[in-house]
Amino acid sequence: MLRALFPNATFKSKNRAVHTDIRIHSRTLHQDARTLIDSGATDNFISPDLATHFCIPTITLPKPKIVRNIDGTKNSIGAINEAAHLDLAYNGKKHVHNFYVIDLGEDHMVLGMPFLAAVNPEINWTEATLEGKVLAATSDTHKWTPIKDSKVSKTFVKRQRDGYMPHDTPPPYGE
């Protein structure tokens, strides 16, 4: 009603989405992954390319789940058949979260309401920033066996045809 009376009195963010880099510790890699923070997402999600790239163990779901994209269309991967369990740490709070494996288009991971409700992160929605660092670890990270270039601080970005391509980022946390 107020919008109809005052059409110019609407919130307009200069950013369309809140993204952050999450440091992922897997059995073979310790690197960052670009992640979307989405308060409208009912679960946490991970792309199949990222799960494969980081060798993140997945489990087969007992019953497939149907997921729809924000525009109401079915996800290109079809029904969700796999999930990954990741330990997430944020500001001293640690929780195990399920990540359903689906096609995320331009995004690698989505942190939805399960993460947001568990840690209540400090987010500046106007500036599209998350205060603090998020760390993710796989259940087999204790079996760390580095592969070539795994200690190089790179964030992997997805290209439509090429899979993941690294680009330079700031040094790893704590260095």
N, C-alpha and C positions, 0 to 999 in steps of 0.2 A: 504494500500500500504506500509506504513512504517513497519508494522508488518511483512510483507513478506521479506522486506529488512533487518530488525533488529528483529528477532524472540525473542530475550532476552530482548527487550526494552518494555515490557508490564507491566502494573500495576498488582501487585499481593498482595491483602490484606491478612493479616494473619487471618482476620475474614470474614466469608461469609455473615453476615447480621448484621444490627444495631438493637439492642433490647434495650428497656428501661422499667422500671417499672412505671406504671401510677397509681396514687392514685385515686381510684374510691369512690365517696361518693354517696351512694344510700339511699333509705328509710330505709334499714335494715343493711347495711354494710358500713364500711369505711376501705377499704383494698386495697392493691396493686394488679395489674394484669400485667403480662408480656406482652409486646406489641412490635410488629415488626414495624419498620419505613421502608416504602417501597416507594421509589420515582417512581417506575414503576407501582404502584397501582393507578388506575383511580378514586377510591373512598376509603372511610373508611369502615372497616368491623369488625364485632364482631361475636364470635362463639355463637351458641345457648346455649351451656352449661354455658358460662360465663353470658349471659343475664339472664338465669334462676337462676343461683347461686346468682347473685346480685339483683334479682327481678327488673331488668331494664324493664320499660314499653316499649312495642313495638306497632307499628301501622301496620295494614295490608295495603300493597300497592294496589292502585287501579288496577294496571296491573302488573303481574309478570315480573321480569327482568331475562333474561338469563345471566349467568356468566360463564366464562371459567377460568380454572386454568392456571397458567403460562405455563404449558406444552401443552395447547390447549384442554385438556380434559374437559368435563362438570364437574361441582362441584357435589360432592356426595349428596348434599342436594337437587339438582335439581334447579328449578327456584327460584329466590329470591321472597319471598312473604311478608317478614317482614322487618321493619327498626326500629331503635331506634334513638332518638334525645338525644345527650349528649352535655352539656355545657363544653367546653374545655378551660382551662386557661393555658397560657404559657407566662412567663416573662411579666406579666401585660396585655397581650392581651387575651380577652375573645371572643369566637365565639361559636355559636350553630352549631354542625356538625351532619350530617346523618351518621349512621352506618348501613350497610346492614347486615342482619343475614345470615351467610353462614358457612359451615364447613371449618375451617382453619387448619385442621391437628394438628400440634404441637403448633401452635400459638393461642393466645386467642383473640387478637385484632390486626388490621393492621391500621396504620395511613398512608394514602396515600397522593396523591397530593392536595386534598382539604385542609387538615391540613397544609401541607408543604407550600403551596402558601399563606395561610392566615396568618401564623405567622413567616415564614422564619426562622426556628430554626437554632441554631448554631450546626452543626453536623461535627464531625471529622470522615470522611469516612475511613481514614486509620486505626484509632484506634477503629472504630465502636462504637463511643460514642456520646451521645446527651448531650449538655451543658444545665443545668437547669432542672426544674421539670415540669411535665405535670400533671394537675389535671383535673379529669372528674367528673361531677355531673349530676345526673338524674333530671328530672323536678319535681320529688316528694321528693327530698332529704330534703326539709324543714319539712317533716313529720317524721323525724328521730325517729325511735323506735328500739333501738339496740336489736339484738338477741344474744344468748349465744356466747361468744368468739369474738364478733364483734369488740371489742376494742383492741384485741390482734394484734400486728403487724405481720402479716403473708402474704406471697404472695402465691397465689394459682397456682399450676402447674397442668397441665392436664396429666393424664395417660390414655392410650388407653382404658383400661377396667374399671378403678376405678373412672372416673370423676375427681374431683379436690381434690388434697391432699395438705395440707399446709406444708411449710418449713420455717425455721427461716430466717428473713431478718433484716436489720438495723431498728432502731426505726422509727416511723412515722415522717413525715416532721414537723419541728418546735419543736421537743422534744429532 
